[in-house]
Amino acid sequence: MNNIFKNCYYINLDRSKERKDFIEKTYKNVKRIKAVDYIDIQNNSVLDNNNIIYNKCTILNKIGKIKHISYPEIAVTLSHLKAILTAKLNNLEEVIIFEDDVRCDYIDKWDKTVYDIIKIMPEDCECLQLFCSNQKVINKFKNCKNNFVKWTYNNWGATAYYINKKGIDKIYKKFNIFKYNIILDNTNIPIVADILIFDSLNTYTYTKPLFNHKPGNSTIHINNINQKLGHDKLHIDGENEIKKYFQDK
């Protein structure tokens, strides 16, 4: 499990030490990206006409109601963009980005390694989603003959994905990361990491389950909001579907 890929980043909050310890004991070749904490955004951002100004980052809220802005989701998105920025500054040709709840419990049952998958991915692929948490999509993919399908909004999850140099450069340019003035705009799509990043690139989803994740006790989302929106149940359902897939193999 220590050599899933040569360049791997994982996103982790300072207050999530237990997750950090688990990741670094389990995967020896991963590098930590310090996550942006939504508490820091809440405490150190400025509101300007319902827009949020945080650490040289402008989050445009053209919907006009601050209730449509989720500080935790902004923090997740900025954390993923920070990981991509780090890959750019380190001149990486490609990178896999993990969230710190990623698990690799079924690696012994994988049909292909990550290296093998990347070798055969579509030539125009800039980003490859390696994990989906939508139970219905996972179940549908069981009978899919293609290893790769175009990513859609229903293919939830940024727990694990691959991005190549073309994708890194495109994200770097689109969000003005070079000037350290990231501009996020929720007019057309939500400011959610997987949607914002995957929708900005030519993204495919790998249809066979690989990674799984640890559902519940999110260190990113606020627990009562998580429960209200049913996120916990959705994550558990997805995890159970992945488990069933490998049990049936």
C-alpha positions in Angstrom: 0.0 0.0 0.0 3.0 2.3 0.3 3.5 2.7 -3.5 0.0 3.5 -4.9 1.5 6.3 -6.9 4.7 8.3 -7.0 3.2 11.7 -6.3 0.5 11.7 -3.7 -0.8 14.6 -1.6 -3.3 14.3 1.2 -5.4 17.2 2.7 -5.5 17.3 6.4 -6.6 19.8 9.1 -4.2 20.6 11.9 -6.9 19.6 14.4 -7.2 16.2 12.7 -4.1 14.6 14.2 -5.6 11.1 14.4 -6.3 11.1 10.7 -2.8 12.4 9.9 -1.2 9.7 12.0 -3.3 7.0 10.3 -2.5 8.2 6.8 1.3 8.6 7.4 1.5 5.1 9.1 -0.4 3.5 6.3 1.0 5.3 3.2 4.7 6.1 3.3 5.0 8.1 0.1 2.3 10.7 0.7 2.9 14.4 1.4 0.6 16.5 3.6 -1.3 19.6 2.5 -2.4 21.7 5.4 -6.1 22.1 5.0 -7.9 25.5 5.2 -10.1 25.4 8.3 -13.6 26.8 7.9 -13.3 28.1 11.5 -10.5 30.3 10.3 -12.6 31.6 7.4 -15.5 32.4 9.8 -13.2 34.2 12.2 -10.9 36.0 9.8 -13.0 36.9 6.7 -14.7 40.1 5.8 -18.1 40.4 4.2 -18.5 42.9 1.3 -21.9 43.1 -0.3 -22.5 39.4 0.7 -19.1 38.5 -0.9 -16.5 36.9 1.3 -12.9 38.2 1.4 -10.5 35.8 3.0 -6.7 35.7 2.8 -6.5 37.5 -0.6 -9.3 35.2 -1.9 -12.6 36.6 -3.1 -15.6 34.5 -3.0 -18.3 36.1 -5.2 -21.8 35.5 -4.0 -23.9 36.8 -6.8 -26.9 34.9 -5.6 -27.1 37.7 -3.0 -27.9 35.7 0.1 -25.2 34.8 2.5 -27.1 31.6 3.5 -26.1 30.1 0.2 -22.5 30.3 1.2 -21.1 27.3 3.1 -17.9 28.1 5.0 -17.0 24.4 5.3 -17.4 23.9 1.6 -15.4 27.0 0.8 -12.6 25.6 3.1 -12.7 22.2 1.3 -12.5 23.9 -2.1 -9.6 26.2 -1.1 -7.8 23.2 0.3 -8.0 21.3 -2.9 -6.9 24.3 -4.9 -4.0 24.7 -2.5 -3.0 21.1 -3.2 -3.1 21.7 -7.0 -1.1 25.0 -6.5 1.5 23.0 -4.5 1.8 20.5 -7.4 2.3 23.4 -9.8 4.9 25.1 -7.7 6.8 21.7 -7.3 6.7 21.3 -11.1 4.9 18.0 -10.9 3.8 16.4 -14.1 1.0 14.6 -12.4 -0.4 14.0 -8.9 -3.0 12.1 -7.0 -4.9 14.1 -4.4 -6.5 12.4 -1.4 -8.7 13.6 1.4 -7.7 12.3 4.8 -10.6 9.9 5.2 -9.4 7.8 2.2 -9.0 4.1 2.8 -7.5 1.4 0.6 -9.0 -1.7 2.3 -9.6 -3.7 -0.9 -6.3 -3.1 -2.7 -5.6 -6.9 -2.8 -8.8 -7.3 -4.9 -8.0 -4.6 -7.4 -8.1 -5.7 -11.0 -5.6 -3.0 -12.0 -3.1 -0.8 -10.2 -3.4 3.0 -10.4 -0.4 3.0 -12.8 -2.1 0.6 -15.1 -5.3 2.6 -15.0 -3.6 5.9 -15.9 -1.8 4.2 -18.8 -5.1 3.3 -20.5 -7.2 6.4 -19.6 -8.6 8.4 -22.5 -6.0 10.6 -24.2 -7.9 13.8 -23.6 -8.3 13.1 -19.9 -7.0 15.9 -17.7 -8.5 14.7 -14.4 -9.5 11.2 -13.4 -11.9 10.6 -10.5 -10.8 7.5 -8.6 -13.6 7.4 -6.0 -17.3 8.0 -6.2 -19.5 8.0 -3.1 -22.9 7.9 -4.8 -24.4 4.5 -4.0 -26.7 4.6 -7.1 -23.8 5.4 -9.4 -21.6 2.8 -7.9 -24.3 0.2 -8.3 -25.0 1.3 -11.9 -21.3 1.0 -12.8 -21.2 -2.7 -11.8 -22.6 -3.6 -15.2 -20.7 -0.9 -17.1 -18.4 -2.3 -19.8 -16.3 0.8 -20.1 -13.6 1.5 -17.6 -14.0 5.2 -18.0 -17.1 7.5 -18.4 -17.3 11.2 -18.6 -17.7 12.7 -15.1 -21.2 14.1 -14.3 -22.5 16.0 -11.2 -24.0 12.7 -9.9 -20.5 11.2 -9.6 -19.9 12.7 -6.1 -16.6 12.7 -4.4 -13.2 14.3 -4.3 -11.7 11.7 -1.9 -9.3 10.5 -4.5 -8.5 11.8 -8.0 -5.6 12.0 -10.4 -4.7 15.2 -12.3 -2.1 15.6 -15.0 0.0 18.6 -16.0 -2.5 19.9 -18.4 -5.2 19.8 -15.7 -2.9 21.4 -13.1 -2.0 24.2 -15.5 -5.6 24.8 -16.4 -6.7 25.1 -12.8 -3.7 27.3 -11.9 -4.6 29.7 -14.7 -8.4 29.7 -14.3 -8.5 30.6 -10.6 -5.7 33.2 -10.8 -3.6 31.2 -8.3 -0.4 32.6 -9.7 -1.4 36.0 -8.3 -2.7 34.5 -5.0 -6.1 36.0 -5.7 -8.4 33.1 -6.2 -11.8 34.2 -7.4 -14.7 31.7 -6.8 -18.1 32.5 -8.2 -21.2 30.6 -7.2 -23.4 32.1 -9.9 -23.5 29.0 -12.2 -22.2 26.1 -10.1 -21.9 25.6 -6.3 -18.5 26.3 -4.7 -18.0 22.6 -3.9 -14.6 21.1 -4.5 -15.5 18.2 -6.7 -17.9 20.1 -8.9 -15.7 23.2 -9.2 -12.6 21.3 -10.1 -14.0 18.4 -12.1 -16.3 20.7 -14.1 -13.3 23.0 -15.0 -11.4 20.1 -16.6 -11.9 17.3 -19.0 -12.7 14.8 -16.3 -13.5 11.1 -16.4 -14.6 8.7 -13.7 -13.0 5.3 -13.4 -16.0 3.0 -13.1 -14.5 0.2 -11.0 -14.3 0.8 -7.2 -10.8 1.2 -5.9 -10.6 3.3 -2.7 -13.1 3.5 0.1 -13.5 6.0 2.8 -14.3 6.3 6.5 -17.9 7.7 6.7 -19.2 9.8 9.7 -17.5 12.2 12.1 -16.6 14.7 9.4 -13.8 17.1 10.4 -14.8 19.4 7.6 -18.6 19.7 7.7 -20.5 20.9 10.8 -22.2 17.8 12.3 -25.7 19.2 12.6 -25.7 20.4 9.0 -24.3 17.0 7.9 -27.2 15.3 9.7 -29.8 17.8 8.3 -28.7 17.3 4.7 -28.4 13.5 5.2 -24.7 13.5 4.2 -23.8 10.9 6.8 -26.4 8.4 5.4 -25.3 9.0 1.8 -21.7 8.4 2.7 -22.5 5.2 4.6 -24.7 3.9 1.7 -21.8 4.5 -0.7 -19.3 2.8 1.6 -21.6 -0.2 1.9 -22.1 -0.4 -1.8 -18.3 -0.5 -2.3 -18.0 -3.2 0.3 -20.6 -5.3 -1.4 -18.9 -4.9 -4.7 -15.7 -6.4 -3.4 -17.5 -9.1 -1.4 -19.1 -10.2 -4.6 -15.9 -10.5 -6.5 
